[in-house]
């Protein structure tokens, strides 16, 4: 599994959104193929244990074609293995 790096929009951060890290996070709708372009935005839904929902946008930090190739194949290791086989 690859990790998709996300960055808060300018001026936003965990404190301004009241996020503690104990929420359940969902990125929706999310497509790796569509997110492999620099500057792509994604929508995040954070659900607290109480059921309260916090919605916010993030920047998908896939900034180069190489990073896009790694993420689209599930990470650096699968990418390298694909090229070795």
C-alpha positions in Angstrom: 0.0 0.0 0.0 1.3 3.4 -0.9 0.9 6.5 1.3 -0.7 9.5 -0.4 0.7 12.7 1.1 -1.9 15.3 2.0 -1.4 18.9 3.1 -3.8 21.3 4.7 -5.0 24.2 2.6 -3.2 27.5 3.4 -4.3 28.9 6.7 -5.8 25.6 7.9 -4.3 23.1 10.4 -5.4 20.5 12.9 -5.9 23.1 15.6 -8.2 25.4 13.5 -10.3 22.3 12.6 -10.3 21.0 16.1 -8.7 17.7 15.1 -7.1 15.5 17.7 -5.9 12.6 15.6 -8.4 10.3 17.2 -11.0 10.8 14.4 -11.7 8.3 11.6 -10.7 9.9 8.3 -12.1 9.2 4.9 -10.9 10.8 1.6 -13.8 11.0 -0.9 -14.2 10.6 -3.7 -10.6 9.6 -4.3 -9.0 8.2 -7.4 -5.2 7.6 -7.5 -5.2 8.2 -11.3 -7.0 11.5 -11.0 -4.8 12.6 -8.0 -1.5 12.1 -9.8 -1.6 15.7 -11.2 0.2 18.4 -9.2 -2.1 20.7 -7.3 -5.0 18.3 -7.1 -7.4 18.8 -4.2 -9.2 16.2 -2.2 -12.1 16.3 0.2 -11.6 14.8 3.7 -14.3 13.7 6.1 -13.2 13.3 9.7 -15.7 11.6 12.1 -15.2 12.0 15.8 -16.2 9.2 18.3 -19.2 11.3 19.2 -20.4 11.0 15.5 -19.7 14.7 14.8 -18.3 15.2 11.3 -15.6 17.7 10.2 -15.3 18.3 6.4 -12.3 20.0 4.9 -10.2 20.1 1.7 -6.5 19.2 1.4 -3.9 19.4 -1.3 -2.7 16.1 -2.6 1.1 16.4 -2.6 2.0 14.3 -5.6 4.3 16.9 -7.2 6.4 15.0 -9.8 5.8 12.3 -12.4 8.1 10.0 -10.4 6.0 10.4 -7.2 2.9 9.7 -9.3 4.4 6.5 -10.6 5.3 5.3 -7.1 1.8 6.0 -5.7 -0.1 4.6 -8.7 1.8 1.3 -8.2 1.2 1.2 -4.5 4.6 2.5 -3.3 8.3 2.5 -4.1 8.8 -1.3 -3.4 6.0 -2.4 -5.8 7.3 0.1 -8.4 10.8 -1.3 -8.2 9.6 -4.9 -8.2 7.5 -4.2 -11.3 10.6 -2.9 -13.1 12.7 -5.9 -12.0 10.3 -8.5 -13.3 
